[in-house]
Amino acid sequence: MSTLAIKDLHVSIETEQGSKEILKGVTLTIKSGEIHAIMGPNGSGKSTLASTIAGHPRYKVTSGTITLDDLDVLEMSVDERARAGLFLAMQYPVEVPGVTMTNFLRTAKTAIDGEAPKLRTWAKDVRGAMEKLKIDADFANRNVNEGFSGGEKKRVEILQMELFKPKFAVLDETDSGLDIDALRVVSDGVNRAHSENDMGTLLITHYTRILNYITPQFVHVFVDGRVAEQGGPELADELEANGYDRFLAPAQA
């Protein structure tokens, strides 16, 4: 059993107008096997939290802590966080010209595990994962994400997650830009990783449609850099029915 604990986290970014605080005291605890959904309006800090966990240099932690079991995540480099078991599925996956999918996946797996996977077993694992995610076998020889559609890029993110077997996955709006068929395929991949590896999941989304396929035990509503409310899956149903008006009205008053 592992625990990813975020305590009183304050995060700022530098803008042309100076430092701007985005996260204003976020506290969350995620344990192995748990699925947490983070919902909220645009600009509420959801993606900032994901990027901060992953170690994006743009985001400056001014106070608070992030720990993975007994490890201080904030003291780790990005690659150290990955080796410790943290994974980020990016909202906008980047293209990597000149690096094939085959080379990227095996190199990354080797870096995470500290040793190269056995080639025959690894090739079988990659083929199997690609088939489950309905990724054409020819993609293995293409450059990472180069010329891929939005849905194909998201499937490749989940492919990495299934192969790398992280302790915790942060999925930053993985459902954005997916049609209904791709959404089902991606959701099935997340559910497989969750059940097979006891993975903890932090699922960031604007909409409840992905929650029809991935059922969270916990739902957190972000508003203006804070957790405005927490509950179970019924909270997501309420948000689908009523939107965020009741959370935004006090701030606008």
N, C-alpha and C positions, 0 to 999 in steps of 0.2 A: 504493500500500500504506500503510495506516494502522495504528497500534498504540495500544491502550488498555492502559496499564500501571498496575497497583495494587501498591504496594510497602510492606510492613510496616505495614499500615493498622490503626490502633487507633481505635475509635469508642465513645463513651459516650452515654448518655441520662440525663436527670434524672428521678428517681423520688421518691416521698414519703419514701423512706429515704435519699435522697441520690443521688450520681452512681453509675451502674452501667455497667461496661464490657461491651460486647456483642461487638465484634470485637477480637481479641487478637493482631494481627499477621498480617493476610491479605496474601498476595502472589500475584498472578495477572497473566498477560500474554495479551491477546487480539489477534489480528491480523485484518486484513481477510479475509473469506471463511472464517474459522474458526467452528465451533460448539462452545461449551463448555457442558456441563451441570453445574449445581451441585445436589447432592442432600444430604440430611441430615435428622435428626429435627427436630421442632418446637422452636423456641427456640435453634437453632444459629447464627443470625445471617445466614441467607440473604437475607431481606427487608431486613434492616438494610443489607446491602451494596448492594442495589438502590437503596434510598432515599438512601443516601449518595452514590452515583454521580450520582443525579438532582439532589441538592442540597436534600433535605428539611431544613428548619431544626431539626427536633427532634433530629437526630443530630449530635453534636459530634465532629469529628475531633481527637483529642488528639495523634496523631503519625502519620507515614507520608505517602505521596503518592499522588495519582491524576493521571496525565498522558495527554493525547490528542495523540500526536505530540510537538510541542514546546510544547504548551499546558498550563498548570497548571490543571487542572479545578477544584481546590478554591478557586481565586481567582475563579472565575466565578459569576455569578448563574445562577439556574435557566434563564432565557431565553437567556443566553449559551451555556449548555451545549447547549441544543436547537439553536441556530444553528450550533454547532461540529460537530454531527452525532451527538449522543447522544439516544436515545429510550428512554422507560420505558413498557412496557405494565403498567399497575397491576394488582395483585392484586384490588383492589376499586375498579373505575372509578366515578367520582363522577357524579352527575346535575348538569346545569347548566340549571336552569329559565330560560326566556326567551331562550335562545340556540339557534337552529336548527342542525342539522347542517351545512347548506349554508354558513351564515355562519361557523360555527366553523372548518370545514375550510379555506375560502379565506383567512380571516384568519390562521390559523396558518401556512399555506403561504407567504403573503406575508411574515409576520414572519421565517420561517426563511430564505427565499431573498433577502429584501431588496427584492423587487419582486413585484407581483401577477402571477399566472399569466394567460395569455391566456384569456379567458372561454370561448371555444368549445372550445379544446383541453382546458381544465381540466374543463369539464362532461363531455366525452367520457371523460376519465381517471377521473373519479369514478364515472360510470355503469358503466364497464368493471370497475373494482375492486369495486364493490358487487355486480355480477352474479357475479363469480368467488367472492365470499365469501357468496353467497346471502343478501344483505341486500335486503329489499324496497325498491323505488324510493321508496315513500312515506316511508321513514325519513329521506330527505333534508330533508323539511320539518318533521320533528319536533324537539323540543328534545333536546339532547345527553343521551343515556342516560335521559331521563325516561320512566319506565314501561317501560323495556326489561327483558327477562329477563336472567338472569346470562349465558346463552350469547350473547344479542344484544349485550350490553355488551362481551364479549370479542371478538366479531367486529368491532365498531366500533374497538376498540383496534388490531387488525391492519389494518383499513382505513386508519387514520391512518398506521401504519408503512409500508404500501405506497405511499401518496401522498406522504409526507414524505421518503422515501428517505434514512434516516439512515446514517451510517457504521457505527454500532454500536447494536444494540437489546438492551435488558435486559428479558427477559420474566419477570415475577414471578408464578409459578404461574398462567400463562395457561390451563393445562389444568384448573384446579379448577372444578368445577361444570358441566363440559361433558359432554353425552352423546356417544356414539360418532360420530354423524354430524357434530355441531358440532366435535368434536376433529379429524376428518379435514379439514374445511373450513379451520379455523384453521391446522392444520399445513401444508396446501397453501399458504396465504398466506405463512407464514414461509419455506417452501422457495423460493417464487417470489422473494421479496425477497432471499434469500440468493444465489440464482443470477443474478438479473438485475442486482443492484446491488453484488455482492461484499461484502455486508453481514457484519460480524462479529456474532455472536449469543452472548449470555450467557443461558442458559435455566435458570431456577430451578424445580425441581419436587420433589415428594415421591415421585412414582411414575414407573415406567418406561414407562407406557402411551404417553405422548406421544413417547417415544424410539423407539417402533415406527414412527413417521411422520417424525420429525426426527432424523437420525442425527448424534450429536456425534462429533467427533474426540477430544475430551478430556472426562473426567468428574472432578469434584472433590467429595470428601466433606467436608462441614462438620460439625464437632462442637465444641460449646462455643466458638464464635467463632474457630475455627482450621480450616485445611485439614488434615484428618487423613490423607487419602490422595488420590493422583491416579493416573489411568490412562486407558485407552481405553474404548471402548464395552463391553468385556467386564466392566469394573468395575460398570457399571449392572446387568448380568445377574447378577452375584454378589450385589448388594444386593437384587435382586428375589427371589433364591432364599433368602438368609440374613438379610436385614434388617440392622439397625445394631448388633446385640448385641455384636459383637466390638470395635466402637469405643467403645461405652458402658460395657462391663464394667470397664475400667481406671479410668474416672472414678468409678465407683460403689464400687470396692474400698476 
